[in-house]
Amino acid sequence: MPFAFNGVTRIYWRADGHSSLPALVLANSLGTDFSLWDPVLPRLMRHFRVIRFDMRGHGASDAPDGAYTMDQLADDLAAVVQAAGLQKFHYCGVSLGGMVGMAYAQRADHRLDRLVLSNTAVSFPPEVWETRIDNVTRGGLAAISEAVLGRFFTPAFLALQDLRLERVKATLLSIEPHGYAGCCAAIRDMRIADGLPAIQVPTLVVTGTQDQSTPPARGAEIVAAIPGATITELPAAHIPMVEFPVQWGDAVLDFLLPEGDVAESERYELGLERRREILGRSYVDARLAARTEFNTAFQEMITQLAWGRIWTSSRIDDLTRRIVVMTMTAALGRWEEFELHVGAALRAGIEARIIEDALFMVSVYAGVPAANTGFAIAGKTLKKLADEAAAL
């Protein structure tokens, strides 16, 4: 289990994604741990090596007794950065994580490239946190859980009562009361507002129209103080990456990946590499070698459009997109394409049971004859791959 050390305090952290990608550090809010980012992690990993850590007092990090300070929390971040070997990185923090990011960005030795501050603020009335500390100290996290969740999410999301809510609630209730109270003290006593003009890195502030804890006006205060900062508003409450992962991801990635429109020549190269990744390099290279003067322009067009635009979007994960393509091609009777994508999926390690379920859906929504043909083709492909494996 990787720990960074700030003195004797252990801060739990982990890295996910390819080491060749730019680094993105994520910092959780008060009352959550690094698992808060799970809904957006697969998408972020398409673009970054993602480093997550638990604030002291939360998750697997130590929870020392006593009040914490914002300087200590920023030191914890610096320790994680050092332990992960980061020379330059993007940072995104939500709520308390945003406050820590602002404190760290004011340091002369920071290693920030770009800064995202989601649903955060720079000051609160001290009595708010005195009351919170008292309630938690006397009654534990259960004493405040319903109120906290009511601020984390919109009423519509709370009414769903789904597993995402239950997971966040379970994390909140698992936190040591004295660790939670220690972070409350750090927020109560922070003095980061005056240093905002010293932040010189590109900064995005994300706000939520239904955020009671840090409403949009609080985000606007931060934008007004940080030179060149920009702001975007989502139809969310305090924890948008759980409730609105796609919209939150769009906003953050548009800021962190500011390439603008990709030239068509670049779009072709991106699409070609993506096509090889999904369908297999040998298949794609064979198709390229078989091009003629008559169909070359068409091949370039579908590579740019299908693979360079649709398949490069990170909004939908690859497994979901594969299922959609297989079910659509089966429903339309495009059996050559269906067979191609079934074989590519199986070669990529997708289990046959997934294809089976996809064809069950085809039988209900597109008809049993289509599913019957699909099962026959998929069965032949499975046997062919099994024979190839046995011959190795």
QUIRA-V523927 format. One record per residue. N is the residue number from 1. RES is the residue in one small letter. NEAR is the number of other C-alpha atoms within 12 Angstrom. Layout:
N_RES_NEAR / N_RES_NEAR
//
This chain:
1_m_12 / 2_p_20 / 3_f_30 / 4_a_32 / 5_f_26 / 6_n_27 / 7_g_15 / 8_v_15 / 9_t_25 / 10_r_31 / 11_i_42 / 12_y_35 / 13_w_39 / 14_r_29 / 15_a_31 / 16_d_30 / 17_g_23 / 18_h_18 / 19_s_19 / 20_s_13 / 21_l_21 / 22_p_29 / 23_a_35 / 24_l_43 / 25_v_46 / 26_l_48 / 27_a_49 / 28_n_48 / 29_s_47 / 30_l_49 / 31_g_49 / 32_t_45 / 33_d_40 / 34_f_39 / 35_s_33 / 36_l_38 / 37_w_39 / 38_d_25 / 39_p_30 / 40_v_33 / 41_l_33 / 42_p_25 / 43_r_30 / 44_l_42 / 45_m_31 / 46_r_30 / 47_h_30 / 48_f_30 / 49_r_30 / 50_v_38 / 51_i_42 / 52_r_43 / 53_f_48 / 54_d_45 / 55_m_56 / 56_r_56 / 57_g_42 / 58_h_41 / 59_g_34 / 60_a_30 / 61_s_35 / 62_d_30 / 63_a_29 / 64_p_27 / 65_d_18 / 66_g_20 / 67_a_29 / 68_y_30 / 69_t_29 / 70_m_34 / 71_d_29 / 72_q_30 / 73_l_45 / 74_a_36 / 75_d_31 / 76_d_39 / 77_l_50 / 78_a_37 / 79_a_31 / 80_v_38 / 81_v_40 / 82_q_24 / 83_a_24 / 84_a_31 / 85_g_17 / 86_l_28 / 87_q_19 / 88_k_24 / 89_f_34 / 90_h_40 / 91_y_48 / 92_c_50 / 93_g_49 / 94_v_48 / 95_s_47 / 96_l_46 / 97_g_46 / 98_g_43 / 99_m_52 / 100_v_47 / 101_g_50 / 102_m_51 / 103_a_42 / 104_y_37 / 105_a_40 / 106_q_28 / 107_r_24 / 108_a_14 / 109_d_17 / 110_h_31 / 111_r_30 / 112_l_34 / 113_d_27 / 114_r_36 / 115_l_46 / 116_v_48 / 117_l_50 / 118_s_53 / 119_n_49 / 120_t_46 / 121_a_45 / 122_v_39 / 123_s_28 / 124_f_24 / 125_p_17 / 126_p_18 / 127_e_16 / 128_v_18 / 129_w_27 / 130_e_23 / 131_t_20 / 132_r_32 / 133_i_31 / 134_d_23 / 135_n_23 / 136_v_30 / 137_t_24 / 138_r_16 / 139_g_19 / 140_g_24 / 141_l_33 / 142_a_24 / 143_a_21 / 144_i_27 / 145_s_29 / 146_e_20 / 147_a_20 / 148_v_31 / 149_l_37 / 150_g_25 / 151_r_28 / 152_f_41 / 153_f_35 / 154_t_29 / 155_p_21 / 156_a_17 / 157_f_26 / 158_l_25 / 159_a_14 / 160_l_14 / 161_q_18 / 162_d_15 / 163_l_16 / 164_r_27 / 165_l_31 / 166_e_20 / 167_r_22 / 168_v_38 / 169_k_31 / 170_a_23 / 171_t_30 / 172_l_38 / 173_l_28 / 174_s_24 / 175_i_34 / 176_e_31 / 177_p_36 / 178_h_32 / 179_g_36 / 180_y_46 / 181_a_39 / 182_g_38 / 183_c_46 / 184_c_42 / 185_a_35 / 186_a_38 / 187_i_41 / 188_r_30 / 189_d_26 / 190_m_32 / 191_r_23 / 192_i_34 / 193_a_25 / 194_d_18 / 195_g_23 / 196_l_30 / 197_p_23 / 198_a_22 / 199_i_35 / 200_q_25 / 201_v_32 / 202_p_27 / 203_t_39 / 204_l_42 / 205_v_47 / 206_v_48 / 207_t_44 / 208_g_40 / 209_t_25 / 210_q_27 / 211_d_34 / 212_q_28 / 213_s_37 / 214_t_37 / 215_p_30 / 216_p_30 / 217_a_26 / 218_r_31 / 219_g_38 / 220_a_28 / 221_e_26 / 222_i_40 / 223_v_33 / 224_a_21 / 225_a_26 / 226_i_32 / 227_p_19 / 228_g_21 / 229_a_28 / 230_t_30 / 231_i_31 / 232_t_31 / 233_e_33 / 234_l_32 / 235_p_28 / 236_a_36 / 237_a_39 / 238_h_42 / 239_i_48 / 240_p_41 / 241_m_43 / 242_v_35 / 243_e_35 / 244_f_27 / 245_p_30 / 246_v_27 / 247_q_25 / 248_w_41 / 249_g_37 / 250_d_27 / 251_a_30 / 252_v_41 / 253_l_32 / 254_d_22 / 255_f_29 / 256_l_29 / 257_l_23 / 258_p_14 / 259_e_11 / 260_g_10 / 261_d_12 / 262_v_18 / 263_a_15 / 264_e_17 / 265_s_17 / 266_e_20 / 267_r_27 / 268_y_26 / 269_e_23 / 270_l_27 / 271_g_33 / 272_l_34 / 273_e_23 / 274_r_29 / 275_r_36 / 276_r_25 / 277_e_23 / 278_i_33 / 279_l_32 / 280_g_23 / 281_r_19 / 282_s_15 / 283_y_21 / 284_v_25 / 285_d_17 / 286_a_13 / 287_r_21 / 288_l_22 / 289_a_14 / 290_a_14 / 291_r_16 / 292_t_13 / 293_e_12 / 294_f_10 / 295_n_15 / 296_t_16 / 297_a_15 / 298_f_16 / 299_q_25 / 300_e_29 / 301_m_21 / 302_i_21 / 303_t_32 / 304_q_29 / 305_l_26 / 306_a_25 / 307_w_30 / 308_g_29 / 309_r_27 / 310_i_24 / 311_w_33 / 312_t_31 / 313_s_25 / 314_s_28 / 315_r_30 / 316_i_24 / 317_d_23 / 318_d_28 / 319_l_27 / 320_t_19 / 321_r_24 / 322_r_31 / 323_i_33 / 324_v_27 / 325_v_33 / 326_m_42 / 327_t_38 / 328_m_27 / 329_t_28 / 330_a_40 / 331_a_30 / 332_l_22 / 333_g_24 / 334_r_20 / 335_w_26 / 336_e_18 / 337_e_24 / 338_f_36 / 339_e_31 / 340_l_27 / 341_h_37 / 342_v_45 / 343_g_33 / 344_a_36 / 345_a_34 / 346_l_32 / 347_r_25 / 348_a_21 / 349_g_17 / 350_i_22 / 351_e_20 / 352_a_26 / 353_r_19 / 354_i_23 / 355_i_39 / 356_e_27 / 357_d_20 / 358_a_35 / 359_l_38 / 360_f_26 / 361_m_25 / 362_v_31 / 363_s_23 / 364_v_17 / 365_y_18 / 366_a_23 / 367_g_20 / 368_v_18 / 369_p_20 / 370_a_30 / 371_a_34 / 372_n_24 / 373_t_27 / 374_g_41 / 375_f_31 / 376_a_22 / 377_i_30 / 378_a_36 / 379_g_24 / 380_k_17 / 381_t_26 / 382_l_28 / 383_k_17 / 384_k_19 / 385_l_23 / 386_a_17 / 387_d_12 / 388_e_12 / 389_a_11 / 390_a_9 / 391_a_8 / 392_l_7
//
